[in-house]
Amino acid sequence: TGTGTGTGTGTGTTGTTVADAAFAGTFRATQVEINATRSSGVFRTDISDFEAATGIYAQPRGTHAPLSSFGIALVPPAPGNADVNGNGHVALEMTGTSGTQRLQVAVDRVNYKQTPAGVFTAAAAPTANVYVHVTNAAGQVANVVLNAPTEPVIVSADFAIDVSQKTVTIDLDRIIRLAKAKAASDPTATTVLTQLGQTGQFTGTYNMNVTFSGLTIVKGSASAPTPATGAAITVTGANQPAISGSGLKGKYSVETLPPGV
């Protein structure tokens, strides 16, 4: 079982560390996408807005999580004459700028593929483990491990800005919904996880990190790109090494409004 530094634990087996197989080629990040999994539509903005001192704000809450999804729009590398494959870890962390609140999620194997026709896909492997850690304002903790989740679209590359780009999207609503189901027998963990989707809970400004260990990502103009480096993320209670690599660091302010408002 996963354990933490508060009251409340989830269930699941942490398993062994999964090795990355880096995807060959460089991706250029162009935009951040929020709530792409909502039926009401996606919010897109420049990376500089996410990285600014004020960050991103005034977006609807998710149903189960403070935001339904987070994605980075990428221009994939030019395709070659054969399929290109790789896999890596995907991790996201939200830490309140005040107080103890924290949300961490990690998927330990996301498979990437690009065909000679230029079609790029991303999906959690059938054998992947998903690690979830949440600490609420009272210091209560939920740690849940989802072993071999039945819904690989917790990570996808389905939302394109145009035909030249794909957005690698982390479906936070789906992950937290699955975590709540897994932790249903633990009252404290259930309370902590449920609070993520409630108005009046998990609000305010968060430092946000998103890291992809298996991809090389740059940002900026095509003519003068700079490395896009995510902060190393160690998911509390996962008993796994820190996840480091390409990604983005910024700020996100969570609204008190109910989902869809």
C-alpha positions in Angstrom: 0.0 0.0 0.0 1.0 3.6 -0.4 1.8 5.6 2.7 2.2 9.2 3.6 3.0 11.8 6.3 -0.5 12.3 7.5 -3.7 10.5 8.1 -5.2 8.4 5.3 -3.6 5.9 2.9 -4.7 4.5 -0.3 -4.3 1.0 -1.9 -2.2 -0.5 -4.6 1.2 -1.9 -5.2 4.1 0.4 -6.0 5.9 -2.1 -8.1 9.3 -1.8 -9.6 10.9 1.2 -11.3 10.1 1.3 -15.1 12.9 2.1 -17.4 12.5 4.9 -20.0 13.2 4.4 -23.7 13.7 8.0 -25.0 11.8 9.0 -28.1 14.3 10.1 -30.8 13.8 13.6 -32.0 12.9 17.1 -30.6 9.5 18.5 -29.9 8.7 22.2 -29.9 6.2 23.3 -27.3 3.9 26.2 -28.4 1.0 26.5 -26.1 -0.6 25.3 -22.8 -4.1 23.7 -22.9 -6.4 23.7 -19.9 -9.6 21.6 -19.6 -9.3 20.0 -23.0 -11.3 17.0 -21.8 -14.4 19.2 -21.0 -17.3 19.2 -23.3 -17.4 23.0 -23.1 -14.1 23.3 -24.9 -10.4 23.9 -24.3 -8.7 27.0 -23.1 -5.4 27.6 -25.0 -2.8 30.2 -24.2 0.9 30.9 -24.8 3.5 29.2 -22.6 4.7 32.7 -21.5 1.3 33.2 -19.8 1.7 30.1 -17.8 5.3 31.0 -16.9 4.4 34.6 -15.9 4.2 35.8 -12.3 0.4 35.8 -12.4 0.1 32.5 -14.3 -3.2 31.2 -15.6 -6.5 31.9 -13.9 -10.3 32.2 -14.3 -10.8 28.7 -15.8 -13.6 26.4 -14.6 -12.8 23.7 -12.1 -12.8 20.0 -13.1 -15.5 17.6 -11.8 -13.1 15.5 -9.8 -9.9 17.6 -9.9 -9.1 21.3 -9.6 -8.8 21.4 -13.4 -10.0 18.6 -15.6 -6.9 18.3 -17.7 -3.5 19.9 -18.5 -1.8 19.6 -21.8 1.2 21.0 -23.8 0.8 21.5 -27.5 3.8 20.1 -29.4 5.2 20.3 -32.9 6.6 16.7 -33.3 9.9 16.1 -35.1 9.8 15.5 -38.9 8.9 11.8 -39.5 11.3 9.4 -41.0 11.0 6.3 -43.1 10.0 4.0 -40.2 8.0 4.1 -37.1 9.6 5.8 -34.1 8.8 4.6 -30.7 9.6 5.5 -27.1 8.3 5.5 -23.6 8.7 7.6 -20.5 7.2 8.9 -17.3 4.7 11.7 -17.1 4.3 13.6 -13.9 2.3 16.7 -12.7 2.6 18.5 -9.4 0.5 21.4 -8.0 1.8 22.9 -4.7 -0.1 25.7 -3.0 1.8 29.0 -2.7 0.5 29.1 0.9 -0.4 26.3 3.2 0.1 22.5 2.8 -2.1 21.7 -0.2 -0.5 19.5 -2.8 -1.5 17.3 -5.7 0.9 15.0 -7.4 0.3 12.4 -10.1 2.6 10.3 -12.2 2.2 7.6 -14.9 5.3 5.4 -15.0 5.0 4.3 -18.6 3.5 6.4 -21.4 4.1 4.9 -24.9 4.8 7.3 -27.8 4.8 6.5 -31.5 5.2 8.4 -34.7 4.5 6.8 -38.1 6.2 7.7 -41.4 3.1 9.6 -42.3 3.7 11.8 -39.3 0.9 10.5 -37.0 2.0 11.0 -33.4 0.2 9.1 -30.5 0.6 8.9 -26.8 -1.1 6.6 -24.3 -0.5 5.0 -21.0 0.8 1.4 -21.3 -1.6 -1.4 -20.3 0.9 -2.3 -17.6 1.4 1.2 -16.3 1.2 2.2 -12.7 -0.4 5.6 -11.8 0.8 7.2 -8.6 -1.4 9.8 -6.8 -0.6 11.9 -3.7 -2.8 14.6 -2.2 -2.4 16.6 0.9 -5.3 18.9 2.0 -5.2 22.1 4.1 -5.6 20.1 7.3 -2.5 17.9 6.5 -4.6 14.8 5.8 -3.1 12.6 3.1 -4.3 10.3 0.4 -1.8 8.0 -1.4 -3.2 5.8 -4.1 -1.5 3.5 -6.7 -3.5 2.4 -9.7 -2.0 -0.7 -11.1 -2.6 -1.4 -14.8 -5.4 1.1 -15.2 -8.2 0.1 -17.6 -8.4 3.6 -19.2 -5.1 4.4 -21.1 -6.5 7.7 -22.2 -5.4 9.2 -18.9 -2.7 10.4 -21.2 -3.4 11.2 -24.8 -2.3 13.1 -27.9 -5.8 13.7 -29.3 -6.3 17.4 -29.2 -4.6 19.2 -32.0 -4.3 23.0 -32.6 -3.7 22.4 -36.3 -2.6 19.5 -38.4 1.1 20.2 -37.6 0.7 19.9 -33.8 -0.5 17.4 -31.1 -1.2 18.2 -27.5 -0.1 15.6 -24.9 -2.8 15.8 -22.4 -3.0 14.5 -18.8 -6.6 13.8 -17.8 -6.7 14.7 -14.2 -10.4 14.3 -13.8 -10.2 10.7 -15.0 -7.1 9.9 -12.8 -8.7 11.3 -9.6 -12.0 9.5 -10.4 -10.2 6.2 -10.7 -8.2 7.0 -7.5 -11.4 7.6 -5.5 -12.8 4.3 -6.7 -9.6 2.5 -5.6 -9.5 4.2 -2.2 -13.2 3.8 -1.5 -12.6 1.7 1.6 -10.4 4.4 3.2 -12.6 7.2 4.6 -9.8 9.7 5.1 -8.3 9.2 1.6 -11.8 9.4 0.1 -12.4 12.7 1.9 -9.1 14.1 0.7 -9.6 13.0 -2.9 -13.2 14.2 -3.0 -12.2 17.7 -1.8 -10.2 18.1 -5.0 -13.5 18.6 -6.9 -15.4 20.6 -4.3 -15.9 24.3 -4.4 -14.2 26.0 -1.5 -11.5 23.3 -1.4 -8.2 23.3 -3.2 -8.5 26.9 -4.3 -5.9 29.7 -4.7 -2.6 29.9 -6.5 -0.4 26.9 -7.1 3.1 26.4 -8.4 2.7 23.9 -11.1 5.3 21.6 -12.7 4.8 19.1 -15.5 7.6 16.8 -16.5 8.0 14.3 -19.4 11.0 12.0 -18.8 11.0 10.4 -22.3 10.7 13.4 -24.5 13.1 16.1 -25.5 11.1 19.4 -25.6 12.2 22.9 -26.5 10.2 26.2 -26.4 10.3 29.5 -28.1 10.5 30.2 -31.8 11.5 27.6 -34.3 14.5 29.6 -35.3 15.8 30.2 -31.7 14.4 27.5 -29.4 15.5 27.0 -25.8 15.2 23.9 -23.6 11.9 23.4 -21.9 12.9 21.8 -18.6 10.5 20.5 -16.0 11.2 20.4 -12.3 12.1 17.0 -10.9 8.9 15.5 -9.3 9.1 12.9 -6.5 5.5 11.6 -5.8 5.1 11.3 -2.1 4.4 7.7 -1.0 5.2 6.2 -4.4 8.6 4.7 -3.4 9.8 5.6 -6.9 12.7 7.7 -8.0 12.3 11.4 -9.0 10.9 12.0 -12.4 13.0 14.5 -14.3 13.3 15.7 -17.9 11.6 18.1 -20.3 8.5 20.1 -19.3 7.2 23.4 -18.0 7.0 25.3 -14.7 4.4 27.9 -14.1 1.5 29.0 -11.9 -2.2 28.2 -12.0 -4.9 29.8 -9.9 -7.8 27.4 -9.1 -11.3 28.9 -9.2 -14.0 28.4 -6.5 -16.7 28.2 -9.2 -18.4 24.8 -9.8 -17.5 22.8 -12.9 -18.6 24.4 -16.2 -19.3 27.9 -14.8 
